[in-house]
């Protein structure tokens, strides 16, 4: 006969919590314990131990890491994404880039998909791993975050302000489907793999916008002859104006405006100017230089459309 009160307790093994919960393959063991007094003294007994192996949960997230549409021009461009293994077990993911998105003004050509091998978040040619078909990541531990680059080429025919989107899809190699779908025996240590809330399938969209800039030069001249008129005679001062118009939405790099001093004329020292601000004739720290032999040079540098710049200088007819 059992006398007195009996207390029953259980022992449960717990593992660190991950995005997908307890790590796949973890054994959760439970043994009940009863303690009592049977009149002859205190006693303790154990139940049998129940063991549950945690199945693998398949979950993934994928997001674009670009702050907005990538400003580009015809030629090569890079879209950046972040993939996270949200499951509780090691899993690889197959990647597929789709450039034919409804609503595109143009479709890019996908050259390849690359993995950020050195972890700096920037695509480094010759350093970052280019995936070969089928483009599949290495097996990623739970909660591993991976930066993925989609390398594309914008066609020559893309024009200013046109946009294009590329969809990148990541799918668990083990499988995907409706949440709760079971892949028997496909999980860690022969356990089952269960599709989580993401369906083990994620898609993120990267976007590009074309910024093309064009340069137009318009040159004009104003004459002032020695008699107060506008005749072109010896002694007439000719003021040349070169108007640079930059149109579109892109940026022009290293824009340099040059002009030769016309035969039969002589440059008037100290008359070179940019947007009415005087420039020195010498090759020094400012943007301009001028001489009879070399002509005029004005370095406008990097110019963002829409913008204009006006270069003026004087010559006298010999």
C-alpha positions in Angstrom: 0.0 0.0 0.0 1.2 3.4 -0.8 0.9 6.0 1.9 1.2 9.7 1.7 1.4 12.0 -1.4 3.2 11.2 -4.6 4.8 13.8 -6.9 5.4 13.2 -10.6 7.9 15.2 -12.7 9.2 15.1 -16.2 12.6 15.7 -17.9 12.7 17.5 -21.3 15.8 18.2 -23.4 15.7 21.7 -25.1 18.0 23.0 -27.9 18.7 26.6 -28.8 15.8 28.3 -30.6 16.3 29.1 -34.3 14.1 30.8 -36.9 12.6 27.4 -37.6 12.6 26.3 -33.9 14.5 23.5 -32.4 17.3 22.1 -34.7 16.2 19.2 -36.9 17.4 15.8 -35.6 17.3 16.9 -32.0 16.0 14.2 -29.7 13.4 15.4 -27.2 13.4 12.9 -24.3 10.9 12.7 -21.5 11.0 10.5 -18.4 8.4 10.8 -15.7 9.4 10.4 -12.0 7.2 9.6 -9.1 8.3 10.0 -5.5 6.2 8.7 -2.6 6.3 7.2 0.9 5.0 3.7 1.2 5.2 3.6 5.0 8.6 2.0 4.9 10.3 5.2 3.7 10.7 7.5 0.8 10.9 5.9 -2.6 11.3 7.1 -6.2 10.4 5.4 -9.5 10.9 6.3 -13.1 8.7 5.7 -16.1 9.9 4.6 -19.4 11.6 7.3 -21.5 9.7 8.6 -24.5 11.9 10.0 -27.3 10.8 12.3 -30.1 13.1 13.3 -32.9 12.5 16.8 -34.3 11.7 16.7 -38.0 13.2 19.2 -40.5 11.2 22.3 -41.3 11.7 23.7 -44.8 11.4 27.5 -44.9 13.2 30.2 -46.9 13.0 34.0 -47.3 14.4 36.1 -50.1 14.5 39.9 -50.3 16.0 42.5 -52.6 18.9 44.4 -51.0 18.8 47.3 -53.5 17.4 50.5 -52.0 15.2 51.0 -55.1 15.5 50.6 -58.9 19.1 50.4 -59.9 20.1 53.3 -62.1 21.8 51.9 -65.1 22.5 52.4 -68.8 22.8 49.9 -71.7 25.5 47.4 -70.6 26.1 45.3 -67.6 24.4 45.7 -64.2 24.1 43.8 -60.9 21.0 43.2 -58.8 21.5 42.2 -55.1 19.4 39.8 -53.0 19.5 38.2 -49.6 18.5 34.6 -49.0 17.9 33.2 -45.5 17.5 29.6 -44.5 14.5 30.0 -42.1 14.2 26.3 -41.6 15.6 24.3 -38.6 17.9 22.1 -40.6 20.7 22.2 -43.3 19.3 22.9 -46.7 20.4 23.9 -50.2 18.3 26.1 -52.5 17.9 26.2 -56.2 17.9 29.7 -57.7 16.1 30.8 -60.9 16.2 34.4 -62.4 13.3 35.4 -64.6 13.8 38.6 -66.6 10.5 38.4 -68.5 8.3 40.2 -66.0 4.9 41.6 -67.1 5.0 45.4 -67.4 8.7 45.6 -68.4 9.7 48.3 -70.9 12.5 46.0 -71.9 13.9 42.6 -70.8 17.5 42.2 -69.6 19.7 39.2 -70.4 20.6 37.3 -67.3 24.3 36.4 -67.6 24.7 34.5 -64.4 23.9 34.2 -60.7 26.7 34.6 -58.2 27.3 34.1 -54.5 29.0 36.7 -52.3 32.0 34.6 -51.5 33.9 37.2 -49.5 30.9 38.5 -47.7 31.4 42.2 -48.5 28.0 42.7 -50.0 29.4 43.9 -53.3 29.9 41.8 -56.5 33.6 41.2 -57.1 34.3 39.7 -60.5 36.8 36.9 -60.3 36.2 36.5 -56.6 32.6 35.8 -56.0 31.4 32.3 -57.1 29.4 32.0 -60.3 26.9 29.2 -60.0 26.6 26.7 -62.8 23.4 25.1 -63.9 21.3 24.1 -62.1 22.1 27.2 -60.0 22.1 25.8 -56.5 23.6 27.1 -53.3 25.8 25.1 -51.0 24.0 23.5 -48.1 23.2 26.3 -45.6 22.9 25.8 -41.9 19.8 27.0 -40.1 19.6 30.9 -39.9 22.4 31.3 -42.5 22.1 34.5 -44.5 23.5 34.5 -48.1 24.0 37.4 -50.4 23.1 36.5 -54.0 23.9 38.6 -57.1 22.0 38.4 -60.4 24.3 39.6 -63.2 22.4 41.1 -66.1 23.0 43.0 -69.4 20.7 45.9 -70.4 20.1 45.9 -74.2 21.5 48.7 -76.3 18.0 49.6 -77.4 16.9 50.5 -73.8 16.1 54.2 -73.7 16.1 56.9 -71.1 13.7 56.4 -68.1 12.6 52.9 -69.2 12.3 50.3 -66.5 12.7 46.6 -66.1 12.2 44.0 -63.4 13.9 40.6 -62.7 12.3 38.0 -60.4 14.6 35.7 -58.4 13.1 32.5 -57.0 14.7 30.3 -54.3 13.3 26.8 -53.8 14.4 24.2 -51.2 16.2 21.3 -52.9 14.4 18.8 -50.7 11.1 20.1 -52.1 8.4 22.8 -51.8 4.6 22.9 -51.6 1.7 23.8 -49.4 2.6 24.3 -45.7 2.5 20.9 -44.0 3.5 18.9 -47.0 5.6 15.9 -45.8 8.7 14.5 -47.6 9.0 11.2 -45.7 12.5 10.3 -44.7 14.0 13.3 -46.5 15.0 15.2 -43.3 18.0 15.1 -41.0 19.1 11.7 -39.8 16.3 10.0 -41.9 13.5 12.0 -40.3 10.8 13.6 -42.2 11.0 17.1 -43.9 8.0 19.3 -43.5 7.2 22.3 -45.6 6.8 25.4 -43.5 4.7 28.6 -43.8 6.7 30.0 -46.7 6.1 26.9 -48.8 9.9 26.4 -49.0 9.7 28.7 -52.0 10.4 32.5 -52.1 10.5 35.1 -54.8 11.9 38.6 -54.7 12.0 41.3 -57.4 14.9 43.5 -58.4 14.3 46.6 -60.6 16.3 48.7 -63.0 15.7 52.1 -64.5 17.7 53.4 -67.5 19.4 56.7 -67.1 20.8 57.9 -70.4 22.3 61.4 -70.9 23.0 63.1 -74.2 25.3 66.1 -74.9 24.6 68.8 -77.5 27.0 71.6 -78.3 25.7 74.8 -79.8 28.3 77.4 -80.9 27.5 81.1 -81.6 29.5 84.3 -82.2 29.0 88.0 -81.6 31.1 90.5 -83.6 32.2 94.0 -82.5 34.2 95.9 -85.1 36.4 98.9 -84.4 33.7 101.2 -85.7 30.9 100.1 -83.3 29.3 97.8 -85.8 29.2 94.1 -86.4 31.4 93.7 -89.5 34.2 91.1 -89.7 37.2 93.3 -90.5 40.8 93.3 -89.1 40.6 94.4 -85.5 37.0 93.0 -85.0 36.6 91.2 -81.6 34.7 87.9 -82.0 33.1 86.5 -78.8 32.5 82.8 -79.2 29.9 81.1 -76.9 29.8 77.3 -76.7 26.6 76.1 -75.0 26.7 72.5 -73.7 23.3 71.0 -73.1 23.1 67.7 -71.2 19.6 66.1 -71.5 18.1 62.9 -70.3 18.2 61.5 -66.7 21.7 60.0 -66.5 25.2 61.4 -65.8 27.9 62.4 -68.3 31.4 61.6 -66.9 34.6 63.6 -67.7 33.0 66.1 -70.0 35.7 68.1 -71.7 35.0 71.0 -74.1 37.8 72.1 -76.5 38.0 74.5 -79.4 40.8 75.6 -81.6 41.6 79.3 -82.2 40.5 80.0 -85.8 43.2 80.7 -88.4 43.5 84.5 -89.0 42.6 85.3 -85.4 44.4 85.8 -82.1 43.1 84.7 -78.7 42.5 87.6 -76.4 44.2 86.7 -73.1 42.1 86.5 -70.0 38.7 86.2 -71.7 38.0 82.5 -71.1 35.0 82.0 -68.9 32.6 79.3 -67.7 29.0 80.4 -66.9 30.3 84.0 -66.8 33.0 83.1 -64.2 36.5 84.0 -65.4 39.0 81.1 -65.8 42.7 81.5 -65.9 44.6 80.8 -69.1 47.2 78.7 -67.4 46.9 75.0 -66.8 46.3 75.3 -63.0 43.7 74.4 -60.5 40.6 75.7 -62.3 38.7 74.1 -65.1 40.1 76.0 -68.0 43.2 76.7 -70.1 43.7 78.8 -73.2 46.5 79.8 -75.7 46.8 80.6 -79.4 48.7 77.4 -80.0 46.6 74.9 -78.0 43.2 76.6 -78.2 40.8 76.5 -75.3 40.0 73.6 -73.0 37.3 73.6 -70.2 36.8 70.5 -68.0 33.2 70.3 -66.9 33.8 67.0 -65.1 30.8 64.8 -64.2 27.5 66.5 -65.2 24.1 65.2 -64.3 21.2 65.8 -66.8 19.3 68.1 -67.2 22.0 70.8 -67.1 23.7 73.4 -69.3 27.1 75.0 -69.2 28.3 78.1 -71.2 31.9 78.6 -72.3 32.9 82.0 -73.7 36.2 83.4 -75.1 37.3 86.3 -77.3 39.5 86.4 -80.4 40.5 89.4 -82.5 40.6 89.2 -86.3 44.2 89.8 -87.5 
